[in-house]
Amino acid sequence: MEEKKTDRRVIKTKRAIRNAFAQLLAQKDINDVTITDVANLADVNRKTVYNYYAGTYEILDEMENDLVAAFSAVLGELERKDIASPYEIFHKLTEVINADFDFYSKLIGIDANFQLTRKLATMLRVRINRILSEKIPDRNKANLISDYVTSGMLVVYRGWFHSDRSQSLEEFSREVGTLVFSGINGLVKN
């Protein structure tokens, strides 16, 4: 059976809707964003938006899920490797974001977007747990490590991403790797 391709017009329209939505979220709270606002900024009518989305939260959910899926796909490649540094993880995340920088930077820049952080953390935690399960038989200890590492890595990466990026990704990753694998004392000693 042949897989049905999505019409380019549909892709273009949905991208315009999502970009407009992301731009509006950068300016105001999600509860203040209306479908009319999105339609006006995307230069489509409200009915067109409703053809694809039931409301603003559905737009946000789709955008988040797409970013998590893209990140998960590239991390699948890394899962088979012995990751001794978060550089590869940060590098891959940065590649995904840079592929559509304006779009993803707006999405990541939403201060109130804890849902996206939770989705990324859950996906990353599962991946890290798979890697740790081979090395650490104690599930409680493995879960503690993956929770700590995942949360810390996401917070510091978001901070780096929104900084002026004067510190290179390589240097930043090296310091985060030292912090993850050697703790605060390891970082202070460097």
N, C-alpha and C positions, 0 to 999 in steps of 0.2 A: 504494500500500500504506500502510495506516495505521500510524503509529508507536505502539509499545506504551508505555503510561504505566506508571511504577513505582507500585506500590501505596503509599498513604500510610503504612500500617503498616510496610512494609519500610523506608521512608525514616526513620520515627520510630525503629524498632529499630536501624538502622545508626547513626543519629545518637547514640543512647544508648550504643551500643558504642564509637563513636569518642570521644565525650566522656569516657566512663569511662577509656578507654585514655590519652587525653591527660592526664587528671587523675593517673593512676597514673605516667605518665612524668615528671610534674612532681615526684613524690615519690621515685622510684627509677629505677635503670638499666633499660634495655629488657630486658636479659638476666634481670632479676629479676621482670619482669612476666609473669604466667601468664594463660592463657585463663580459668582459674577466677577469678583476681582481677578480670579484666575483666567476666566474666559476673556475678559477685556485685555489683560496683559498678553495673553497668548494669541490674541487677535482671532479668536473663534467665538462662536455663539455658545451660550450656556448649554443648549441641547447637545452640542457636540461633546462638551465635557462630560455630561451625564451619559452619553453613549458609551463612554469608557470607564467612568468612575461613579460610584454611588455618592461620594462626598470627598471632602478634603483629607480625611484620615485614610481613605483607601488609596489616594494618590501617594501620601507619605509612606504608607505600608509597602506599596509596590516599589517605590524608590529605594527604600531601605533594603528590601529583599533582593533587589537587583545588585546592590553594592555588596551585600553579604555573599550572594551567589558568586559574583565575580572574584571576590577575595578568597572564598572557599575553594574555587577551582584552581587558583594559582597556588594556594597552600597545599593542595592535594599532591602537587609535585614535590613539595618540600618534606612532606610527611614521611616519605621513603628514605630521607637522608637523616644523618645524625646531626641535628642542629646544635651547634656549640655557641652560637651567637645569634641574637635577634636581628642582626643586619639583614639576613636574607628575608625574614618576615617583613621588616620595615621596607626593604627595597621593593618587594613584590607589592605591598600595599600602596606604596608611592607610585609604582608603575600603573596600577589599576586606576588610581585617582588621577594621575597625569594624563591618562588616555582621554579623559573628558574632564579636565581640571575645573573649568567654570562650574559645571554641573555638580560634581562631587564636593568641591570646596564649599559651595553654598550649603549642600546637605550636611556636611560635617560641621560647618560653622554654626549651625543652629544650636544655640546654647541650651535650649530646652529639649534637645533631642536625645533623651536618655534611652529611648526605645532602641534606636540604632546602636548605641553603645552596648546595650544589653544583648542585642542580637549578635553583634560582632564578638562580644565576650563569650557568649554561649558556644558559638561555632569554634572560636579559638580554643576555649577550654576543652571541648571534645577532642580536638586535634592534639593538644598538648597531653591530655590524659592517655590517648592512644600511644604516644611516644613514650610517656613515663611508665606505662603499664609493663613494658618489657624490662625496665630498669629498677622499678620500685614495686615490689609485691604488696606492700602495705597500702591498701586503697585509701585509707584516711589520710595518710601522709602524702600520697600522690595527689589527692583532691586538694589538700591544703596548698601544696606547691603550685598546682595549676591555677587555683583561684588567685593566689597572691601574684603570680607572674602575669597572668592575663590582665587582671585589673590594673596593675602598675604599668604594664607595657602600653595599654590603650590610653591611659591618662597622659603619660609622658609623650607618647607619639602625637596625640592631639595637640599638646602644648608645642611640640617642635613644629608640627605642620602649620600652626597659626602664628609662629614666630617669624622673625625676619629671615630665618634659615641661614644665619651667618655661620652657624656650626654645621659642618657637612654632615650628611646622613651617615657616612662611614664613622666619623668621630662620635656622633651622637649614639649610634648603635653600639660602638665599642664600649662607651661608658654605661649604657643600659645593660649590655651583656655582663660587664664587670659587676654592676649592681645586682643583677639577677643571680649570677653564679658565685659571687664572693661577698655580697652584702655591702652595707654602708662602709664598713672598715676597708674592704677591698677598693672601693672607689676613692675613699679619702687618701689611702696610701699612694694611689697613682698620682 
